Amino acid sequence: MNDLTMPIVVGAVIGLGIYALVRALMPTKRSAISQVARIDAMRARGAAYESARTAQDSGGRFGSLRAEVGARVAEFYLQQGWEQRSLRADLAVLDRSWEKFLATKALLAAAGLFFGPFLFAVVWTMGFGSSPIIPVWLALLCAVIFFFLPDVEVRRDAAEKRRDLRRVIGAYLDLVSMSLAGGRGLPEALMAAAEVSDGWATQRIRNALADARITGISQWQALGQLGEEIGVEELKDLSASLALVADDGAKVRESLASRAETMRHRELAEIEGSAGEKSQSMLVAQLLLCAGFLVFLIFPAAMRVFQV
């Protein structure tokens, strides 16, 4: 009887994973509340543009499957009220789709449900482990790990991009200050400084300023909205300071120059701290190498002394 328990449990776990995947893909009847919430979410994020871009980017059957899974998982998040603002800001920095990200998480979790029992089957054939509950826990553990792997990747990449963006913002503020000193107004100086480079950071700033002209808001408000979207506090602080001194050109130049200098000092401090951490890591590695070399030299002599 015990010989049949493990295959039954493994089959049950695999069947549960297949059932969950099929239920996620099958169309279900939506309630009126979920329909209204879905429409509001589509209106908030510009669903027409997003769906058009998704249709262009999706490739073949897997692309349509991924889009369907992402839409359903995003709708489930919306119904549960899980906003995930920090994660959305990280995706906005990386210019990635929220639906595609959720689809990747869901598909990886489904793959983890299959990978856990498969890993246990390999270990079991080698003669390790005989408890039937092990594949269940392995399936759940692998599903949870696979589900959160994209979060780790996105947060790491977003942190690197934010560091690059902060460097660009410091140079951008210097350019705006020089343009103001040359006699330009603040709106013209902000746009002219953003048109100097074609990097991704200046493109995001330039697009935000161009959208401000279309929507009728001030350009510093657009910078604040961009900082809110991508989670960069420097842009939000810049927007608040420009809103206070926008009518005084001299105060604007002084504020921008001091802010750029502060950002440079902060960047230098971060670089020095990172260099210090790397130096400490190299020192520890050298000490470990020296300790290993000393053990290699002393070990034969110690064996002779103790006659082992």
N, C-alpha and C positions, 0 to 999 in steps of 0.2 A: 504493500500500500504506500509506503514511504517513497518507493521508486517512482510512483505515478504522481506524487504531490507536486514535485518541482516542475515537471512539464506542464501540469495544469495551471500552476501559478504564473509561469512564464507566458503561457498562451493567453491567460486572462489579462495580464498587463499589456501584451501586444494588442489584443483585441480592444482594450480600453483606449489605447492610443489611437487606433484606427477609428474607433467610434467618435472620439473627440475631434479628430481631424475632419471626418465627414460632416459632423454637426456644425463645425466652423465654416465649412464651405457650402452647406445646403442653404438655400434661401428660406427665410422664415418670415412669418407675418409680423410686421412691425406695428407697434401700438401708436396711437396718435401722439403721445408725449414724445416717444422716441423719434417720430417723423419730424416734429417741430424742432426738437433739439438738433437733429441732423441738418435741417435746413439752416438753422441759425449758425451752426458750425461751418457749413459750406459758404455761407455768406461772409462770415468773418475772415476766412482764410482765402477768399477768392477762388471758389471752387471751379469756375469756368476755366481760368488759366491753369490751375493745378491739374484738372482732368485732361486738358489738352496736352499738357506737357507729359503727363503719365502715359497717355495713349501713344505719344511719339516715342517715348523712351522704352516702353515695354516691348520686349522681344519674344514673340511666339507664345506658345502655350504656357511656359513657365512664367512669363511676364504677366499674362492675364491672371494666372493662379495667384501670383504674389500680390497683384493689385487687389484681387477679390478678398484675399485673407487680410491684407492691410486695412481695407475699408471696413471690414467687419470688426476687426480688433479695435480700430479707432472709434467706431460707433459704440462698442462695449465700454471703452474707456470714458467716452462722453456720458454714457448713461450712468456710470458709476461715479462720475464727478472727479475723476483722476486727471488733473490738469498737467502735472509733470512739467512745471514751468522751467526749471533749471535744465531739464533734458531737452525741452523744446528750444531753449536758447542755445544749447550746444549744437543742436541740429541746424539752427538758423545760421550759426557761425560757419558751419561746414557746408551750408547750402544743400542740405539733404532733406528728403521728404519724410514727414512724420509717418505717413501710411506705410511707406516702404520699410522704414525702420521697425515699425511694429510687426510687419509681415515677416521680417527677418528673425525677430525674436520668437514669434510663434512657431515658425518652421524649424528653427533650431531647437526649441523646446520639444517639438514633436519628434525630431531626430534623436534627441536625448532619451526619450522614452524607449526607443528601439535600441539605442546604443547600450543602455544599462544591462538589459537581459542578454544581449549579444556578448558583452564583456564577461558577464558571469558564466555564460555557456563556455567561453574559451577557457576561463579559469577552472571551471568544473571538469572539463575534459582533461586538464592537467593534473587533476586529483586534489584540488584545493577547494574547500567549502562544500557543504552538503545541505545547508539549511534552505528550505524553500522560500523563506521570507527575504533572503538576500537579494534576489533579482528585483523584487518590488522596491526595496530601498535604493538599490542601484539605479533603477529606472527613474525614480523621483529625484534622486540626487543629481543625476546627469541632466535631467530636464531642467532643474533649477539652475545649475551651472551654465548650461547652454543658453538659457533664457537671459541671463545677466551678462554674458560675454559681450554682446554689442554695446551695452551701457559702458563697460570699461573702455572699450575702444573709442567710443564717441567722446567720452569725457577726456581721455588722453589727447586725442587729436584736437579737440576744441580748446584745451588749455594751451597747446602749442600755437594755434592760430590766434588766440587772444593775445599771447605775448608778441607775436608779429604785429598785430593790429595796434597794440599800445606803442610800439616803436614808431609805426607810421603816424599815429596821432601826434606824437611829440614833434616830428618833422613837419607835419601838416600845420600845427599851430604856429610854428616859426614862419612858415610861408604865408599864413594869413596875417600875421603881425607885420611882415615886410610889405605885403600888399596894402595894408592899412596905412603904413608909413609913407607909401608912394602916392597916397591921395585917393585910393579907391574906397567906396562904401563897404559896409560889412557884408551885405549879400553878394556883391561882386567879388569881394576878396575871398569869401568862403568857396564860391564856385571856381574861381581862377586857381586857387591852391589845390583843389581837388582834380583839376584837369592837367596837372603837371605830369603825373605818372599814370600808367595803365595797369598797375598792380591790382590784385583783387581787393585790397583794403580801400584804396582810393576809389575804386569802382563802386564799392558799397556806399561810400560817403557821397560820391557823385550821384548815384541813383537816388539816394535819400533826398538830396538837395533838389534834384529835378522833380521828384514826386511832390515836394513841398510847393513848387510853383503851380503844379496842376491842381492840387487839393486846396490851395489857398491858405495854408498855414505858414508860419514863419520858418526860416531855415534852421534856426536853433531849436525850435520845437521838433523839427524833423530829425535833427541829430539826437535829441533826447529820446525820441521814439525808436531810432535805430539802436541806441544803447540799451533801451529796455528790451528790445527784441532779441538782441544777441548777448545780453548779459554783461555789458562793458560799463562799469561804473564811471570811467573817465568821460565818456560821451554824455552821460546823464548830468554829471557835475558841470561839464562844459556848457550844456544847454541851460542849466540853471544860472550860471554866472553870466552868460551872454544875455539872458533875458533881463538881468538886473542893470547891465551897463551898456545895452545895445545902442542907446542914443548918444553916448559920449565916446567919441573915437579914441581919445587919449586913454581913458580908463579901459577900453577894450584892448588896446595894444599892451598896456601894462599887465592886464589880467592874463592875456594869452601868453605873453613872454614869461611871466612868472610860473604859469601852469606848465609850459613846455620845459622850463628849467627844472621844476619839481619832478616831472616825469623822467627827465634824463637822469637826475640824481637817483631816483628810485630804480631805474633800469640798471644803472651802474652798481647800486647796492645788491640787486638781485644777481647780477653777473659775478660780482665778487663772492657772494655767498655760495653760488653754484660752483665756482672755481675752488673755494675752500672745501666744500663737500667732496669734490673729486680728488683734491689733494689728500684728504683724510682717507678716502677709499684706497688710493694708491699706496699710502703709508701702511695701512692695514694689510694690504696684499703683499707688500715687501716684507713686513714682519712675519707673515705666515710662511713665505718662502724661506726666510732665514731660519725660522723654527724647524721647518721640514728638513732643511740642509743639515742643521745641527743634529737632529735625530738620526739622519742618515749616517753622520760621522760617528756619533757616540754609540749607536746601537750594537755594532760588532764588538767593540771593546767591552761594553756592559755585558754582553752575552759570555764573553770569555772570563770576565771577572767573577760572575755568578755561576759559571760553569753550567750553563743551561744548554 
